[in-house]
Amino acid sequence: MSLTEERTAVAPKRTAARRAVGVVLPLLLLGVWQLLAGSGIYSPAQLPPPGEVASAFGELAGRGELWHHIAISTQRVLIGFALGAVLGLALGGLVGLSRTANAALSPTVQAIRAVPSLAWVPLLLLWLGVGETPKIVLVAIGAFFPVYATVSAALTHVDSHLTEVGRAYGRSGLRLVATVLFPAATPAILSGLRLGLAQGWLFLVAAELIASSMGLGFLLIDSQNTGRTDVMLLAIVLLAALGKLTDTLLGFAETRLLTARR
Amino acid sequence: MREPAGLEFSGVGRAFTVAGRHRQVLAGIDLTVAPGEVIALLGPSGCGKSTLLRLAAGLDSPTAGAVSVDGRPVRGIEPRCAVVFQEPRLLPWRTLFRNVAYGLPRGVTGAPARQEVEHWLSVVGLDAFAQHRPRQLSGGMAQRAALARALARRPGVLLLDEPFAALDALTRLRMQDLLAEVQREAGTTVLLVTHDADEALHLADRIVLLGPSEDPAAGSSIRLVLPVPGARPRDRGDSTLAELRASLLSELGVNIHGRIQA
């Protein structure tokens, strides 16, 4: 016990130092960007310096437009992710727990999974119009597959020794799922949720690039049409930041959940 | 404590079909275990000892004959039996307290459940570790917790599948003494699978030697039933036991002078 206590006492300093190391590369990239922009290799229309992107941020934020784009994109991702994750948990659970369901469903699901995100867009527009629904559905499709795949695999690969203990101690059916299978698969399920969220952002941009009048994907395509490279870069930076932020939040919840049972 | 139960195997056989090939593991097993009796099932590895134990637990079912507990046939998981496996198989996400509580019979909840768990934890000497996680324990401690979990089920028959085989020599001796003590206190019937002749002689009322028949394709059957003289607890240095040990080992194909018989 004393050993672990010592370790936790030293830990905060070290983890803080390790996190600080993570900031080095972005700063370096920023420096390279600044140098390249100033070197004359690229015209300012091709690669505006970071300062211009920052002022574009100020301009759009000042007009209130930017918050609108961010809010609508985040909303689409969160709703779509929630839908996709719930479906992924349900169907992944079914396929992971029942061999019959696995045999019946998994080839089809694998085939649908192979469809590229953009291929869905025309169909969704045709069926669901140009409102919020097709975008949310596309994000849900994106979030669904990683969650489905990790949940079904995790449940299939639960240590058979533990399942046998559950059976030997009279647990079967739902009680076996609740006391052995689900807790054993929890770490994998949580990382599947994070993957699903990340893929939700990917599919969001696919949706917004094609048919929208709001959101970060729209900002991207609109900036291309108006020749505002600074806004284009701003949209990309914002997508990276938002994706990282939501993943960090989910990762935080994951750590909390897993340390509670350690 | 539930009353110790009798256990009966009549004409029990078990065959497996692996890759289209029929393999007889056990055949013609007839054995009656009296309530409160301690039986050691001894035999070379692969002779079907564990299979026989799994049949009693209801984790597996015989292809011939029948197993009954107190005269009632075993169908499916047997609620009057509790199993301790070779590995502790504790649920890693549960505290020791909740692992032991996992063994409680259905319907035991609230204060009686807590008392029961605390009682068995103190019997195996782990009351100070109730809130620890399995990974924080040594192998011997984890196996003690697994024993407490089995006892919490208040079994009529305690089924032990080489429970001490993976422990170091000293811990194994301690665990044997603990088991003898617990058995005395609880009075439960015990079926102990072991490949350790000394362990069998120290703990059992009768030793059942399981081994292959003349025809290796016919499966294992009971070669010898040996009543162990003297009341438990026995002195490990007893000279009559030393003679029995020599004859047991020679039955198992080990020459005590260190040569292996053909």
Interface residues (C-beta under 8 A of the other chain):
Chain A: H161 L162 E164 V165 R167 A168 Y169 G170 S172 T179 V180 P183 A184 T186 R261 R262
Chain B: A57 L59 I77 P79 A82 V83 F85 E87 R89 L91 W93 R94 Y102 G103 P105 R106 R133 R149 R153
